[in-house]
Amino acid sequence: MNSMRLNPSAQPIADDGDALHFCSTCAFSAACLAEGYDKSALVELHCLVEHVGPVTAGTHLFREGDPFNAIAAVRAGTVKTYVTDAQGREQVHGFFLPGEVIGLSAIHGGRYPCNAIALDTVTVCRFSFPMLSLLAAKMPGLQRQLFSLLSQDIGKASLLAGDFNADERMAAFLLSLSKRYAMRGFSPKRFALTMSRADIASYLRLASETVSRVFRRFTDEGLLKVDRREIEILDRDRLEALARSVLRDQ
């Protein structure tokens, strides 16, 4: 399988910003601008943001055990993080959408504790973590943003840790995706699931057959309209009622 490490030799690509303006999906633009830093100021501080990609589905951005040298914000596409146990079974840790940051869990140990793979065509913005740390020391707003991203990452990891049934887990998962898409200017009602049913099952700690049954039940009961990977939320109130226990702190 293809692999693409987050390293300084990766070739940047054109973005939807310019010499002064950040990408529309940038995870750090608001914090930098609030502190009075535009792109040109970051270049002067030797904190150039690299655009890497596009890379195709199945390409690894990093693998478990790789040395930690950067975090990356997803600019386009979806990234899955996962580990594989001694028996070769895959356990999905999370899915990352445009504007969300991967690699934060590697800060403590100095090595990536999981694999990150593109689920479709993906581009990322790569930030050298040593340089970002130095910049954050000068910019309280950026430091707060880093802490916020770390908190969100921990929240995603613990989202489904409780003793919830399959309907509750699925409802929470769909509503979480809906909210995250909405925050990035996409429709909260209609969206595509770029991950497979098997990936969803692994993430929700359910059997694949259970995920398929829940989708069918939600469709039959009028909560969703499902067309292959296209999802339309028809009854948000009932989904929210199902997910209330899971999402109580979200």
C-alpha positions in Angstrom: 0.0 0.0 0.0 1.2 3.5 -0.8 2.7 5.7 2.0 3.3 9.4 2.3 5.1 10.6 5.4 4.7 14.1 6.6 8.2 15.2 5.9 9.9 18.5 4.7 10.6 17.1 1.2 6.9 16.8 0.4 6.0 19.1 -2.5 3.5 21.9 -1.7 0.6 22.6 -4.0 -1.4 25.7 -4.8 -4.1 26.5 -2.2 -7.3 28.6 -2.2 -5.6 31.4 -0.3 -2.7 33.6 -1.5 0.4 35.2 -0.2 -1.5 37.0 2.6 -4.6 34.9 3.1 -5.0 31.5 4.7 -7.0 28.6 3.2 -10.7 28.7 4.0 -10.4 25.4 5.9 -7.3 26.4 7.9 -7.4 25.2 11.5 -5.2 28.0 12.8 -6.1 31.1 10.6 -8.6 32.7 13.1 -6.0 32.5 15.9 -3.2 33.8 13.8 -5.3 36.7 12.4 -6.5 37.6 15.8 -2.9 38.0 16.9 -2.1 40.2 13.9 -0.2 37.6 11.9 -1.0 36.9 8.2 0.8 34.4 5.9 3.6 36.8 5.1 4.3 37.3 8.8 4.4 33.6 9.4 7.0 33.2 6.6 9.1 35.9 8.3 8.9 33.8 11.4 10.0 30.7 9.5 6.7 29.0 10.1 5.8 28.3 6.5 2.7 26.1 6.0 3.2 23.3 3.5 0.4 22.1 1.3 0.9 18.4 0.7 -1.1 16.3 -1.9 -3.4 15.6 -3.4 -2.9 11.9 -2.5 -5.2 9.1 -3.5 -7.4 6.9 -1.4 -5.3 4.2 0.4 -2.2 6.4 0.9 -0.8 6.5 4.4 0.0 10.0 5.7 1.9 8.4 8.5 2.2 5.0 10.2 2.2 3.8 13.8 5.7 4.2 15.2 6.9 6.9 12.8 8.8 9.7 14.4 6.6 12.7 15.2 7.6 15.8 13.4 4.5 17.5 12.3 0.8 17.9 12.8 -1.4 18.3 9.7 -4.8 19.9 9.1 -7.0 18.2 6.6 -7.6 20.6 3.7 -9.8 18.3 1.5 -11.1 14.8 1.8 -11.3 12.5 4.8 -8.6 10.8 6.8 -9.0 7.7 9.0 -6.8 6.9 11.9 -6.5 3.3 13.1 -4.4 0.7 14.8 -3.9 -3.1 14.1 -3.7 -5.6 16.9 -1.5 -8.7 17.1 -4.1 -10.8 15.4 -4.2 -8.3 12.4 -7.6 -6.9 13.4 -8.1 -3.2 12.6 -9.6 -0.8 15.2 -10.7 2.6 13.9 -9.8 5.5 16.1 -11.4 8.3 14.2 -12.3 10.2 11.0 -11.0 13.6 10.2 -12.8 16.1 8.0 -11.5 19.3 6.3 -10.2 21.8 8.9 -9.6 19.1 11.5 -6.1 18.3 12.7 -4.4 14.9 12.8 -1.3 13.9 14.7 -2.1 15.6 18.0 -2.0 12.3 19.9 1.7 12.0 19.0 2.9 15.0 21.0 3.5 13.2 24.3 5.4 10.1 23.0 7.3 11.6 20.1 6.0 9.0 17.8 2.7 8.5 16.0 0.6 6.0 18.0 -1.6 5.1 15.1 -1.9 5.0 11.3 -3.5 7.7 9.2 -4.8 6.8 5.8 -6.7 8.7 3.1 -10.2 7.5 2.5 -10.6 9.5 -0.7 -8.5 12.2 -2.5 -6.9 14.1 0.4 -4.7 17.3 0.7 -3.3 18.4 4.0 -1.6 21.5 5.4 1.5 20.4 7.2 2.8 22.4 10.3 6.3 21.6 11.7 5.4 21.1 15.3 8.7 22.4 16.8 8.1 25.7 14.8 4.4 25.8 15.7 5.3 25.4 19.4 7.8 28.3 19.2 5.2 30.5 17.5 2.5 29.5 20.1 4.8 30.8 22.8 4.6 34.2 21.2 0.9 34.1 20.4 -1.5 33.3 23.3 -4.4 33.0 20.8 -2.6 30.2 18.9 -1.7 28.5 22.1 -5.3 28.5 23.2 -6.3 27.1 19.8 -3.8 24.2 20.2 -5.3 23.5 23.7 -8.8 23.6 22.2 -7.8 21.1 19.4 -6.2 18.8 21.9 -9.4 18.9 24.0 -11.5 18.2 20.9 -9.3 15.2 20.1 -9.7 13.8 23.6 -13.5 14.4 23.4 -13.7 12.5 20.1 -11.8 9.6 21.6 -14.1 9.4 24.6 -17.4 10.0 22.7 -18.4 6.4 22.5 -16.6 5.0 25.5 -19.8 4.5 27.6 -22.2 1.6 27.7 -24.5 2.7 24.9 -26.7 0.5 22.6 -26.3 0.4 18.8 -29.1 2.9 18.0 -27.6 5.4 20.5 -24.1 5.1 19.1 -25.2 5.4 15.5 -27.4 8.4 16.2 -24.6 10.1 18.0 -22.1 9.3 15.2 -24.4 10.8 12.5 -25.2 13.9 14.5 -21.5 14.5 15.3 -20.7 14.3 11.6 -23.7 16.6 10.8 -22.4 19.2 13.3 -18.8 19.0 12.1 -19.9 19.4 8.4 -22.1 22.4 9.4 -19.1 24.1 11.2 -17.3 23.9 7.8 -20.1 25.4 5.8 -21.5 22.1 4.4 -25.1 20.9 4.7 -25.8 19.5 8.2 -28.8 17.6 6.7 -27.3 15.9 3.6 -23.8 14.5 3.4 -21.8 11.6 2.1 -20.2 8.9 4.3 -16.7 8.6 2.9 -16.0 5.7 5.3 -17.2 2.1 4.7 -19.8 0.4 6.8 -17.0 -1.8 8.2 -15.1 1.3 9.2 -18.1 2.7 10.9 -18.7 -0.6 12.7 -15.1 -0.7 13.9 -15.3 2.9 15.2 -18.6 2.4 17.0 -17.4 -1.0 18.4 -20.3 -2.8 16.7 -20.5 -5.7 14.2 -20.9 -4.7 10.6 -24.2 -6.6 10.4 -25.4 -4.5 13.3 -24.5 -1.3 11.5 -26.4 -2.4 8.4 -29.5 -3.3 10.5 -29.5 0.0 12.3 -29.3 1.9 9.0 -32.2 -0.2 7.7 -34.2 0.4 10.9 -33.6 4.2 10.8 -34.6 4.3 7.2 -37.8 2.2 7.8 -38.7 4.4 10.8 -38.3 7.6 8.8 -35.2 9.0 10.6 -33.0 8.8 7.5 -32.9 8.5 3.8 -30.0 6.4 2.7 -28.8 6.1 -0.9 -25.6 4.0 -0.8 -23.2 6.4 1.0 -25.4 9.4 0.7 -27.3 10.3 4.0 -30.2 12.7 4.5 -31.4 13.3 8.0 -35.2 13.4 7.9 -36.1 13.5 11.7 -33.4 15.3 13.6 -35.4 15.5 16.8 -35.7 11.7 17.1 -32.0 11.2 16.3 -31.2 13.8 19.0 -33.4 12.0 21.5 -31.6 8.7 20.8 -28.2 10.3 21.1 -28.9 12.5 24.2 -27.0 10.2 26.6 -24.0 9.9 24.3 -23.8 13.6 23.4 -24.7 15.1 26.8 -21.4 16.9 27.1 -20.9 17.8 23.5 
